[in-house]
Amino acid sequence: MKMRKELNKFCPKCKKHTIQSVAIYKKGKDRKTAEGARRHAEDKKGYGGQKFPELKRTAKTTKKITLRYTCKNCQRKTMKEGMRMRKLEIQP
């Protein structure tokens, strides 16, 4: 799917439609010292193996892509919950 780099969208901070730039949201790197990561590592350690079943193959052919909009006036970033597509191409 092709999408424009900038589009007119409602900004909740400005409370009006403004020109906003579009980017694909990418998850940051996980912290190894986070509580959940430490708990999972502890459960995996030693005999007994994997805590959760390891996924052998994926059932879906596409992934949900989350879009991040940035307002040109106030720099407020809003996100839109994913649309399912194979590939998103952002055009100027």
N, C-alpha and C positions, 0 to 999 in steps of 0.2 A: 504494500500500500504506500502511496506517495502522499506527503503532507507538507504544507507550507511551513517555513521557518518562523514566520510571524503571523498572528491572526488576532482578530478583534474578539475579546472575551471579557466577561464580567469579572471585575476585581472586587473582592469582599472588603478590602481596606479602603479603596477609593470610592466604593459604592457606585460605580459606573463602569461602562464598557471602555476598556483601554486596549491598546496594542500590546500583545504579550508574545514573548519568544518561546518556542517549543523546544524541549530537549527530552531525550530518553533517560529516565531515572535508572541509575545503577547503584546497586547495594554496595556499601562500604565493606572494608575488610573486617572480619570477625576478630574480636579480642579473645586471646587464649586464656586470659585471666577472668573472663566473665563467669558468673556463678553457674550458669547452665552448662557452659563448656567444661568447667572443672568437675561438675557432678557427672556429666556424661563420660568424661575420661576416667573417673574413678570407677564407674560401673563397668566399663569395658576392660579394665585392668584385671590381670590374673586369669584364672580358669572360668569358663562360662560363656566366653565369647561376646558377640555383639548384643547390645541392649535392645535395639529395634531391628526388625527384619531389613536386610539390605536389599535395595531395589535392583532387580536383575535387568528389567527393561521398562522403559517408560510407556505408558498407555496412550498419552496424548502426542499428537504430531506438531502442535503449536504451543507457544508459551504466551502468557499474558504480559503485555508490554505496558508499563506505567509511564504516563507522560507527566513532565514537570513544566509548568507554565511560570514565567517570570514577568511581572508587570514592569513596563518601561518607566512608569512614573514613580512608583514607590518601592520597587525592587522586591515586592512581596512574592513569595513562591507558593504556588498551589499545585496540588497533584491530582490527577484523575486516575481512578482505579482502572486497572488494565483492560485493554481490548485485546481479544485473542487474534493474533495474526502471525504469519511466518516471518515476515520481514517488514520493517518500517523504514522508509527512505524520506529524510527531511530535506526539502529542496529550498533554495534561496528565493 
